[in-house]
Amino acid sequence: MEGGNQTSISEFILLGLSNKPEQERLLFILFLVMYLITVLWNLLIILAIRTDSHLHTPMYFFLSNLSLVDICFTSSTVPKMLVNYISGNKAISYIGCLTQVFFFSWFAGLDSIILASMAYDRYVAICAPLHYTMIMTQKVCARLVGVCWFWACIDALIHTASLTRLSFCGHNEIPHFFCDLSVVIRLACSDTLLNDLMVYTVGGLTAVMPFIGILISYTRIFIAVLKIPSTHGKKKAFNTCGSHLAVVCLFYGTIIGVYFNPTSTHTAQKDTASAVMYTVVTPMLNPFIYSLRNNDMKRALKMLFIRKPGLSL
Protein backbone atom coordinates (compact mmCIF):
# COMPACT_ATOMS: atom_id res chain seq x y z
CA MET A 1 0.00 0.00 0.00
CA GLU A 2 1.35 3.48 -0.96
CA GLY A 3 0.26 6.44 1.14
CA GLY A 4 -3.51 6.56 1.67
CA ASN A 5 -4.58 4.66 -1.45
CA GLN A 6 -5.36 0.97 -1.74
CA THR A 7 -2.91 -0.02 -4.43
CA SER A 8 -1.04 -3.30 -4.18
CA ILE A 9 1.33 -2.28 -7.00
CA SER A 10 4.69 -0.73 -6.15
CA GLU A 11 5.76 -0.04 -9.74
CA PHE A 12 4.57 0.20 -13.33
CA ILE A 13 6.22 -1.07 -16.52
CA LEU A 14 6.66 1.43 -19.35
CA LEU A 15 6.52 -0.67 -22.52
CA GLY A 16 7.90 2.22 -24.59
CA LEU A 17 8.08 2.42 -28.36
CA SER A 18 9.67 -0.98 -29.00
CA ASN A 19 10.63 -4.22 -27.28
CA LYS A 20 13.37 -5.14 -29.78
CA PRO A 21 16.94 -4.44 -28.52
CA GLU A 22 18.28 -3.38 -31.93
CA GLN A 23 15.42 -0.88 -32.37
CA GLU A 24 15.84 0.39 -28.83
CA ARG A 25 19.46 1.29 -29.51
CA LEU A 26 18.43 3.35 -32.52
CA LEU A 27 15.60 4.95 -30.57
CA PHE A 28 18.00 5.86 -27.77
CA ILE A 29 20.32 7.68 -30.18
CA LEU A 30 17.40 9.38 -31.97
CA PHE A 31 15.71 10.64 -28.81
CA LEU A 32 19.00 11.66 -27.19
CA VAL A 33 19.83 13.82 -30.22
CA MET A 34 16.31 15.30 -30.31
CA TYR A 35 16.40 16.02 -26.57
CA LEU A 36 19.81 17.73 -26.76
CA ILE A 37 18.65 19.84 -29.73
CA THR A 38 15.49 20.81 -27.84
CA VAL A 39 17.35 21.87 -24.69
CA LEU A 40 20.18 23.63 -26.56
CA TRP A 41 18.05 25.64 -28.98
CA ASN A 42 15.46 26.65 -26.41
CA LEU A 43 18.26 27.76 -24.08
CA LEU A 44 19.75 29.78 -26.94
CA ILE A 45 16.37 31.46 -27.51
CA ILE A 46 16.17 32.38 -23.81
CA LEU A 47 19.79 33.69 -23.74
CA ALA A 48 19.33 35.67 -26.96
CA ILE A 49 16.21 37.37 -25.60
CA ARG A 50 17.81 38.16 -22.23
CA THR A 51 21.01 39.59 -23.74
CA ASP A 52 19.43 41.69 -26.52
CA SER A 53 17.68 44.80 -25.20
CA HIS A 54 15.74 45.14 -28.48
CA LEU A 55 13.90 41.92 -27.59
CA HIS A 56 12.77 43.10 -24.15
CA THR A 57 9.15 43.31 -25.34
CA PRO A 58 6.00 41.41 -24.28
CA MET A 59 6.09 39.11 -27.32
CA TYR A 60 9.63 37.92 -26.59
CA PHE A 61 8.97 37.78 -22.85
CA PHE A 62 6.22 35.24 -23.56
CA LEU A 63 8.48 33.44 -26.05
CA SER A 64 11.25 33.04 -23.46
CA ASN A 65 8.72 31.55 -21.04
CA LEU A 66 7.47 29.20 -23.78
CA SER A 67 11.06 28.06 -24.42
CA LEU A 68 11.58 27.40 -20.70
CA VAL A 69 8.34 25.43 -20.51
CA ASP A 70 9.28 23.40 -23.60
CA ILE A 71 12.57 22.39 -21.95
CA CYS A 72 10.72 21.34 -18.79
CA PHE A 73 7.95 19.63 -20.78
CA THR A 74 10.38 17.43 -22.70
CA SER A 75 12.46 16.80 -19.57
CA SER A 76 9.41 15.37 -17.78
CA THR A 77 9.40 12.32 -20.09
CA VAL A 78 12.47 11.88 -22.30
CA PRO A 79 15.26 11.46 -19.67
CA LYS A 80 13.38 8.60 -18.00
CA MET A 81 12.86 6.93 -21.37
CA LEU A 82 16.59 7.26 -22.17
CA VAL A 83 17.53 5.76 -18.79
CA ASN A 84 15.16 2.85 -19.47
CA TYR A 85 16.83 2.18 -22.83
CA ILE A 86 20.32 2.26 -21.28
CA SER A 87 19.52 0.10 -18.26
CA GLY A 88 17.11 -2.28 -19.96
CA ASN A 89 14.83 -1.80 -16.95
CA LYS A 90 11.47 -0.37 -17.97
CA ALA A 91 10.05 -0.11 -14.45
CA ILE A 92 8.95 3.14 -12.84
CA SER A 93 7.93 3.31 -9.20
CA TYR A 94 4.39 4.19 -8.16
CA ILE A 95 5.59 7.49 -6.67
CA GLY A 96 7.77 8.10 -9.73
CA CYS A 97 4.75 7.59 -11.98
CA LEU A 98 2.65 10.05 -9.98
CA THR A 99 5.50 12.55 -10.09
CA GLN A 100 5.77 12.20 -13.85
CA VAL A 101 1.99 12.64 -14.25
CA PHE A 102 2.18 15.85 -12.19
CA PHE A 103 5.06 17.47 -14.09
CA PHE A 104 3.82 16.33 -17.50
CA SER A 105 0.33 17.70 -16.79
CA TRP A 106 1.77 20.94 -15.39
CA PHE A 107 3.97 21.75 -18.36
CA ALA A 108 1.47 20.53 -20.97
CA GLY A 109 -1.11 22.86 -19.45
CA LEU A 110 1.43 25.68 -19.31
CA ASP A 111 2.22 25.27 -22.99
CA SER A 112 -1.45 25.66 -23.83
CA ILE A 113 -2.06 28.70 -21.61
CA ILE A 114 1.11 30.55 -22.64
CA LEU A 115 0.23 30.05 -26.31
CA ALA A 116 -3.13 31.68 -25.53
CA SER A 117 -1.35 34.58 -23.78
CA MET A 118 0.83 35.06 -26.85
CA ALA A 119 -2.26 35.11 -29.06
CA TYR A 120 -3.77 37.84 -26.86
CA ASP A 121 -0.52 39.81 -27.13
CA ARG A 122 -0.70 39.63 -30.94
CA TYR A 123 -4.37 40.63 -30.85
CA VAL A 124 -3.61 43.77 -28.83
CA ALA A 125 -0.58 44.62 -31.02
CA ILE A 126 -2.61 44.44 -34.25
CA CYS A 127 -6.10 45.48 -33.19
CA ALA A 128 -5.16 48.18 -30.66
CA PRO A 129 -1.63 49.31 -31.62
CA LEU A 130 -1.99 52.81 -30.13
CA HIS A 131 -2.85 51.36 -26.72
CA TYR A 132 -0.42 48.41 -26.86
CA THR A 133 2.24 49.84 -24.56
CA MET A 134 -0.39 50.93 -22.04
CA ILE A 135 -2.15 47.53 -22.00
CA MET A 136 0.82 45.13 -22.24
CA THR A 137 2.99 46.67 -19.54
CA GLN A 138 5.83 44.75 -17.89
CA LYS A 139 3.73 44.32 -14.74
CA VAL A 140 0.72 43.02 -16.67
CA CYS A 141 2.86 40.52 -18.60
CA ALA A 142 4.55 39.27 -15.41
CA ARG A 143 1.19 38.82 -13.70
CA LEU A 144 -0.26 37.08 -16.72
CA VAL A 145 2.63 34.59 -16.84
CA GLY A 146 2.38 34.09 -13.06
CA VAL A 147 -1.31 33.22 -13.42
CA CYS A 148 -0.41 30.77 -16.20
CA TRP A 149 2.10 28.92 -13.99
CA PHE A 150 -0.27 28.89 -11.00
CA TRP A 151 -3.35 27.77 -12.98
CA ALA A 152 -1.48 24.92 -14.69
CA CYS A 153 0.06 23.82 -11.36
CA ILE A 154 -3.35 23.62 -9.66
CA ASP A 155 -4.71 21.63 -12.62
CA ALA A 156 -1.81 19.15 -12.38
CA LEU A 157 -2.19 18.85 -8.59
CA ILE A 158 -5.89 18.01 -8.92
CA HIS A 159 -5.21 15.23 -11.45
CA THR A 160 -2.31 13.79 -9.46
CA ALA A 161 -4.19 13.88 -6.15
CA SER A 162 -7.20 12.17 -7.74
CA LEU A 163 -4.95 9.29 -8.86
CA THR A 164 -4.01 8.48 -5.26
CA ARG A 165 -7.57 7.37 -4.49
CA LEU A 166 -7.48 4.64 -7.15
CA SER A 167 -6.67 0.98 -6.57
CA PHE A 168 -4.28 -0.89 -8.90
CA CYS A 169 -4.74 -4.62 -8.45
CA GLY A 170 -2.49 -6.46 -10.84
CA HIS A 171 -2.04 -5.27 -14.40
CA ASN A 172 0.79 -2.72 -14.31
CA GLU A 173 2.00 -2.50 -17.92
CA ILE A 174 1.65 0.96 -19.48
CA PRO A 175 1.67 0.80 -23.31
CA HIS A 176 3.50 4.12 -23.51
CA PHE A 177 6.95 5.66 -22.95
CA PHE A 178 5.73 7.77 -20.01
CA CYS A 179 2.97 7.76 -17.40
CA ASP A 180 0.15 9.34 -19.38
CA LEU A 181 -2.76 10.33 -17.13
CA SER A 182 -5.51 8.74 -19.23
CA VAL A 183 -3.56 5.48 -19.63
CA VAL A 184 -2.83 5.21 -15.90
CA ILE A 185 -6.52 5.78 -15.09
CA ARG A 186 -7.49 2.91 -17.41
CA LEU A 187 -5.22 0.55 -15.43
CA ALA A 188 -7.19 1.10 -12.20
CA CYS A 189 -9.45 -1.66 -10.89
CA SER A 190 -11.57 0.75 -8.79
CA ASP A 191 -14.22 3.27 -9.85
CA THR A 192 -12.68 5.97 -12.07
CA LEU A 193 -15.79 8.13 -12.53
CA LEU A 194 -14.38 11.02 -10.47
CA ASN A 195 -11.04 10.89 -12.31
CA ASP A 196 -12.75 10.87 -15.70
CA LEU A 197 -14.88 13.81 -14.57
CA MET A 198 -11.75 15.71 -13.52
CA VAL A 199 -10.09 15.03 -16.87
CA TYR A 200 -13.07 16.34 -18.86
CA THR A 201 -13.83 19.36 -16.63
CA VAL A 202 -10.67 20.67 -14.97
CA GLY A 203 -8.39 19.31 -17.69
CA GLY A 204 -10.80 20.52 -20.37
CA LEU A 205 -10.68 24.06 -18.98
CA THR A 206 -6.87 24.07 -19.19
CA ALA A 207 -6.79 22.71 -22.74
CA VAL A 208 -10.02 23.93 -24.37
CA MET A 209 -10.44 27.42 -22.89
CA PRO A 210 -7.00 28.63 -24.08
CA PHE A 211 -7.73 27.14 -27.51
CA ILE A 212 -11.03 29.06 -27.66
CA GLY A 213 -9.16 32.20 -26.61
CA ILE A 214 -6.66 31.65 -29.44
CA LEU A 215 -9.49 31.19 -31.97
CA ILE A 216 -11.23 34.38 -30.80
CA SER A 217 -7.96 36.36 -30.90
CA TYR A 218 -7.09 35.21 -34.41
CA THR A 219 -10.63 35.73 -35.69
CA ARG A 220 -10.48 39.36 -34.59
CA ILE A 221 -6.92 39.69 -35.93
CA PHE A 222 -8.03 38.32 -39.32
CA ILE A 223 -10.95 40.77 -39.47
CA ALA A 224 -8.67 43.68 -38.53
CA VAL A 225 -6.04 42.72 -41.12
CA LEU A 226 -8.65 42.54 -43.89
CA LYS A 227 -9.49 46.18 -43.20
CA ILE A 228 -5.87 47.27 -43.84
CA PRO A 229 -5.89 48.93 -47.29
CA SER A 230 -2.34 48.13 -48.44
CA THR A 231 -1.07 44.68 -49.36
CA HIS A 232 2.24 45.44 -47.66
CA GLY A 233 0.43 46.31 -44.43
CA LYS A 234 -1.55 43.07 -44.54
CA LYS A 235 1.59 41.02 -45.19
CA LYS A 236 3.45 42.73 -42.35
CA ALA A 237 0.58 42.08 -39.93
CA PHE A 238 0.33 38.41 -40.87
CA ASN A 239 4.11 38.00 -40.61
CA THR A 240 4.01 39.05 -36.95
CA CYS A 241 1.61 36.16 -36.28
CA GLY A 242 2.98 33.52 -38.66
CA SER A 243 5.43 31.83 -36.28
CA HIS A 244 2.98 31.72 -33.39
CA LEU A 245 0.20 30.39 -35.60
CA ALA A 246 2.49 27.63 -36.92
CA VAL A 247 3.39 26.57 -33.35
CA VAL A 248 -0.30 26.60 -32.31
CA CYS A 249 -1.27 24.39 -35.26
CA LEU A 250 1.57 21.97 -34.54
CA PHE A 251 0.80 21.73 -30.80
CA TYR A 252 -2.99 21.50 -30.93
CA GLY A 253 -3.06 19.47 -34.14
CA THR A 254 -1.13 16.61 -32.56
CA ILE A 255 -3.09 16.80 -29.26
CA ILE A 256 -6.40 16.66 -31.13
CA GLY A 257 -5.07 13.67 -33.06
CA VAL A 258 -4.32 11.83 -29.79
CA TYR A 259 -7.16 12.75 -27.44
CA PHE A 260 -10.12 13.87 -29.57
CA ASN A 261 -10.37 11.11 -32.15
CA PRO A 262 -13.08 8.42 -31.88
CA THR A 263 -11.97 5.67 -29.48
CA SER A 264 -12.56 3.08 -32.22
CA THR A 265 -9.61 4.52 -34.16
CA HIS A 266 -7.21 4.37 -31.20
CA THR A 267 -4.42 1.83 -30.92
CA ALA A 268 -1.56 1.83 -28.42
CA GLN A 269 1.02 2.16 -31.22
CA LYS A 270 -0.84 5.02 -32.92
CA ASP A 271 -1.39 6.94 -29.68
CA THR A 272 2.26 6.52 -28.64
CA ALA A 273 3.55 7.70 -32.02
CA SER A 274 1.22 10.72 -31.92
CA ALA A 275 2.35 11.51 -28.37
CA VAL A 276 5.96 11.65 -29.59
CA MET A 277 4.90 14.49 -31.88
CA TYR A 278 3.63 16.84 -29.19
CA THR A 279 5.95 15.76 -26.34
CA VAL A 280 9.25 15.62 -28.27
CA VAL A 281 8.99 16.89 -31.85
CA THR A 282 6.95 20.05 -31.20
CA PRO A 283 9.23 21.42 -28.41
CA MET A 284 12.21 20.71 -30.67
CA LEU A 285 10.71 22.52 -33.67
CA ASN A 286 9.36 25.58 -31.82
CA PRO A 287 12.69 27.46 -31.53
CA PHE A 288 13.47 26.76 -35.20
CA ILE A 289 10.06 28.10 -36.26
CA TYR A 290 10.55 31.30 -34.26
CA SER A 291 14.21 31.85 -35.18
CA LEU A 292 14.00 31.04 -38.91
CA ARG A 293 10.94 33.23 -39.55
CA ASN A 294 11.98 36.18 -37.42
CA ASN A 295 14.73 38.58 -38.50
CA ASP A 296 15.08 40.13 -35.02
CA MET A 297 15.51 36.68 -33.50
CA LYS A 298 18.07 35.67 -36.12
CA ARG A 299 20.03 38.87 -35.48
CA ALA A 300 19.98 38.29 -31.70
CA LEU A 301 21.16 34.70 -32.13
CA LYS A 302 24.01 35.84 -34.40
CA MET A 303 25.06 38.41 -31.82
CA LEU A 304 24.95 35.71 -29.15
CA PHE A 305 27.30 33.50 -31.17
CA ILE A 306 29.62 36.44 -31.86
CA ARG A 307 29.92 36.97 -28.10
CA LYS A 308 30.77 33.24 -27.80
CA PRO A 309 33.65 32.77 -30.27
CA GLY A 310 33.80 29.07 -29.53
CA LEU A 311 30.33 28.58 -31.02
CA SER A 312 29.44 28.70 -34.68
CA LEU A 313 26.19 28.47 -36.61
C-alpha distance (Angstrom), angle and dihedral (degrees) to the residues before:
residue distance angle dihedral
M1 . . .
E2 3.85 . .
G3 3.79 117.9 .
G4 3.81 112.7 -49.2
N5 3.81 98.5 -25.8
Q6 3.78 127.5 95.3
T7 3.77 100.1 -123.2
S8 3.79 120.0 139.8
I9 3.82 91.4 -167.9
S10 3.80 119.5 95.7
E11 3.81 96.4 -176.4
F12 3.79 144.7 15.0
I13 3.81 129.5 -138.2
L14 3.80 117.0 -127.9
L15 3.81 104.7 -150.5
G16 3.81 91.2 -166.0
L17 3.78 126.7 -169.7
S18 3.81 98.1 -49.1
N19 3.79 142.5 8.7
K20 3.82 95.3 -155.4
P21 3.84 114.1 102.1
E22 3.82 94.9 -143.7
Q23 3.82 91.2 51.9
E24 3.78 91.8 45.3
R25 3.80 91.0 57.3
L26 3.79 90.6 53.7
L27 3.80 91.4 45.1
F28 3.81 90.4 50.9
I29 3.82 91.7 54.7
L30 3.82 92.5 43.6
F31 3.80 95.8 49.7
L32 3.80 93.3 41.3
V33 3.82 90.1 55.3
M34 3.81 92.1 45.3
Y35 3.80 91.8 48.0
L36 3.82 93.4 49.4
I37 3.82 90.8 48.1
T38 3.81 90.2 49.5
V39 3.81 94.3 50.2
L40 3.82 95.1 41.4
W41 3.80 98.1 47.5
N42 3.79 95.2 42.4
L43 3.81 89.3 49.5
L44 3.81 89.1 50.4
I45 3.82 89.9 52.0
I46 3.82 90.4 51.6
L47 3.84 92.8 46.6
A48 3.81 92.8 46.3
I49 3.81 91.7 52.0
R50 3.81 93.6 46.1
T51 3.82 94.6 47.9
D52 3.82 98.4 43.6
S53 3.81 112.8 72.5
H54 3.83 90.5 -162.2
L55 3.81 88.2 67.3
H56 3.80 95.4 53.4
T57 3.82 91.2 109.7
P58 3.83 131.9 116.1
M59 3.82 93.5 -101.6
Y60 3.80 93.2 55.7
F61 3.80 92.3 39.6
F62 3.82 88.0 60.0
L63 3.82 90.4 43.3
S64 3.82 92.1 54.4
N65 3.81 89.3 51.3
L66 3.81 90.3 48.7
S67 3.82 89.9 52.0
L68 3.82 90.9 50.4
V69 3.80 91.2 48.9
D70 3.82 91.3 48.5
I71 3.81 90.3 54.7
C72 3.81 90.9 49.8
F73 3.82 92.4 42.7
T74 3.80 93.4 55.0
S75 3.81 91.7 41.0
S76 3.81 90.7 57.9
T77 3.82 91.2 68.6
V78 3.81 116.0 10.9
P79 3.86 101.6 61.9
K80 3.82 91.2 54.4
M81 3.79 90.4 49.0
L82 3.83 90.8 50.4
V83 3.82 91.2 49.6
N84 3.81 89.5 50.8
Y85 3.81 91.1 52.8
I86 3.82 92.2 49.0
S87 3.80 96.9 45.2
G88 3.80 97.7 36.4
N89 3.80 86.9 -134.2
K90 3.80 111.5 120.2
A91 3.80 96.1 -177.5
I92 3.79 124.1 119.7
S93 3.79 121.5 -173.0
Y94 3.79 121.6 -115.6
I95 3.82 90.8 -112.2
G96 3.80 90.2 44.2
C97 3.80 90.1 53.3
L98 3.80 92.4 50.5
T99 3.80 89.7 48.1
Q100 3.79 91.1 51.7
V101 3.82 91.3 48.3
F102 3.81 89.5 52.5
F103 3.81 97.4 49.4
F104 3.80 94.1 39.7
S105 3.82 91.4 50.7
W106 3.81 91.5 44.9
F107 3.79 96.6 52.6
A108 3.81 95.0 37.9
G109 3.79 88.7 54.6
L110 3.80 90.7 45.5
D111 3.79 91.4 53.3
S112 3.78 90.0 54.5
I113 3.81 96.2 46.5
I114 3.82 95.5 44.4
L115 3.81 90.2 50.7
A116 3.82 87.1 54.6
S117 3.82 90.4 49.4
M118 3.79 89.6 51.9
A119 3.80 90.3 50.6
Y120 3.82 89.8 52.8
D121 3.81 89.5 49.9
R122 3.82 90.4 53.7
Y123 3.81 90.5 46.5
V124 3.81 92.0 54.6
A125 3.83 92.3 44.0
I126 3.82 93.2 53.2
C127 3.80 103.7 30.3
A128 3.82 98.7 37.4
P129 3.83 105.7 22.7
L130 3.82 94.9 153.6
H131 3.81 91.4 56.5
Y132 3.82 96.6 37.8
T133 3.80 97.5 103.2
M134 3.81 91.3 46.1
I135 3.82 94.2 49.1
M136 3.82 101.6 37.7
T137 3.79 98.3 48.4
Q138 3.80 122.2 160.9
K139 3.81 90.2 -105.5
V140 3.81 93.1 50.3
C141 3.82 92.1 48.9
A142 3.82 92.3 48.4
R143 3.80 91.4 49.5
L144 3.78 91.8 46.5
V145 3.81 92.0 52.5
G146 3.81 90.3 44.9
V147 3.81 90.0 54.5
C148 3.81 89.3 49.1
W149 3.82 92.5 54.6
F150 3.82 92.7 44.3
W151 3.82 95.6 46.0
A152 3.81 93.3 48.8
C153 3.83 91.2 46.1
I154 3.82 92.5 53.2
D155 3.82 90.0 48.0
A156 3.82 91.0 52.1
L157 3.82 92.1 46.1
I158 3.80 91.7 53.1
H159 3.82 92.8 51.6
T160 3.80 93.5 45.0
A161 3.81 94.0 46.5
S162 3.81 91.1 49.2
L163 3.83 89.7 55.6
T164 3.81 91.6 60.4
R165 3.81 91.2 67.0
L166 3.82 92.6 59.8
S167 3.80 126.0 96.2
F168 3.83 120.6 -134.7
C169 3.79 109.3 -162.4
G170 3.77 109.4 177.7
H171 3.78 120.9 -41.3
N172 3.81 105.9 87.3
E173 3.82 104.6 160.6
I174 3.81 114.5 118.8
P175 3.83 111.9 -159.5
H176 3.80 91.1 -145.4
F177 3.81 141.3 74.2
F178 3.82 92.6 -114.0
C179 3.81 139.5 24.2
D180 3.79 100.2 -83.6
L181 3.81 111.4 -167.8
S182 3.81 96.7 -131.3
V183 3.82 92.6 46.8
V184 3.81 93.1 49.3
I185 3.81 90.7 49.9
R186 3.81 90.3 53.8
L187 3.83 90.0 56.3
A188 3.83 92.4 60.6
C189 3.80 119.7 106.9
S190 3.82 93.6 -158.5
D191 3.81 130.5 74.7
T192 3.82 110.3 -63.2
L193 3.81 98.2 -177.1
L194 3.83 93.6 111.5
N195 3.81 92.0 47.2
D196 3.79 92.1 49.4
L197 3.80 89.1 48.6
M198 3.81 90.5 51.9
V199 3.80 91.5 49.7
Y200 3.81 93.3 51.9
T201 3.83 97.0 40.8
V202 3.81 111.1 30.0
G203 3.80 93.5 25.4
G204 3.80 90.6 43.5
L205 3.80 91.1 54.8
T206 3.82 90.8 53.6
A207 3.80 94.1 47.5
V208 3.82 105.6 29.3
M209 3.81 102.7 37.0
P210 3.83 93.9 56.2
F211 3.81 89.0 46.7
I212 3.82 90.3 52.7
G213 3.81 88.8 48.3
I214 3.81 89.9 52.5
L215 3.82 91.4 49.7
I216 3.82 91.9 49.7
S217 3.82 92.0 47.2
Y218 3.80 93.7 49.9
T219 3.80 93.2 43.6
R220 3.80 89.7 56.7
I221 3.82 91.1 42.3
F222 3.82 90.5 52.2
I223 3.81 91.6 49.9
A224 3.81 91.3 48.1
V225 3.81 93.0 48.4
L226 3.81 92.0 51.0
K227 3.80 88.4 59.1
I228 3.83 91.9 57.4
P229 3.83 105.5 104.9
S230 3.82 100.0 -150.2
T231 3.79 125.1 69.8
H232 3.80 89.9 -140.9
G233 3.80 90.6 55.0
K234 3.79 91.8 50.4
K235 3.81 92.0 48.4
K236 3.81 91.8 48.7
A237 3.81 91.7 50.1
F238 3.80 93.2 49.1
N239 3.81 91.2 46.5
T240 3.81 90.6 59.7
C241 3.82 88.6 57.9
G242 3.81 100.9 35.7
S243 3.81 98.6 90.7
H244 3.80 94.0 44.8
L245 3.79 92.2 46.8
A246 3.82 90.9 50.9
V247 3.83 91.1 51.8
V248 3.83 91.5 47.5
C249 3.81 91.8 51.4
L250 3.80 91.7 47.7
F251 3.83 94.3 47.6
Y252 3.80 99.8 42.3
G253 3.80 94.7 35.2
T254 3.80 92.3 61.1
I255 3.84 93.5 41.7
I256 3.81 91.3 51.6
G257 3.80 88.4 49.1
V258 3.82 90.8 55.3
Y259 3.80 105.4 36.8
F260 3.81 107.9 22.1
N261 3.79 102.7 48.5
P262 3.82 120.9 103.2
T263 3.81 110.2 -82.8
S264 3.81 89.7 -125.1
T265 3.82 89.5 68.3
H266 3.81 94.3 51.2
T267 3.78 123.2 106.5
A268 3.80 127.2 168.6
Q269 3.82 91.5 -117.6
K270 3.81 93.6 48.3
D271 3.80 94.0 46.9
T272 3.81 92.3 47.4
A273 3.81 92.7 49.4
S274 3.82 90.7 48.3
A275 3.81 90.4 48.4
V276 3.82 89.4 56.1
M277 3.80 87.6 60.6
Y278 3.79 97.4 58.6
T279 3.83 98.7 30.2
V280 3.82 99.0 44.7
V281 3.81 113.8 6.2
T282 3.81 98.7 45.2
P283 3.85 95.9 51.0
M284 3.81 88.1 47.6
L285 3.82 94.0 50.7
N286 3.82 97.9 42.8
P287 3.84 96.8 79.2
F288 3.82 90.9 46.3
I289 3.81 91.3 51.2
Y290 3.81 91.9 50.7
S291 3.81 96.7 41.4
L292 3.82 98.9 43.2
R293 3.82 94.9 47.8
N294 3.79 97.5 41.5
N295 3.81 122.1 73.4
D296 3.82 93.6 -165.6
M297 3.80 90.6 52.5
K298 3.81 92.1 47.6
R299 3.80 90.5 50.3
A300 3.83 91.9 49.2
L301 3.80 91.4 49.2
K302 3.82 91.2 49.9
M303 3.80 90.2 50.7
L304 3.80 89.3 49.4
F305 3.81 91.1 54.2
I306 3.81 91.4 46.0
R307 3.81 88.6 56.2
K308 3.84 87.7 50.8
P309 3.83 103.6 53.0
G310 3.78 91.3 -178.0
L311 3.81 90.8 65.1
S312 3.77 126.3 72.8
L313 3.79 134.1 -176.0
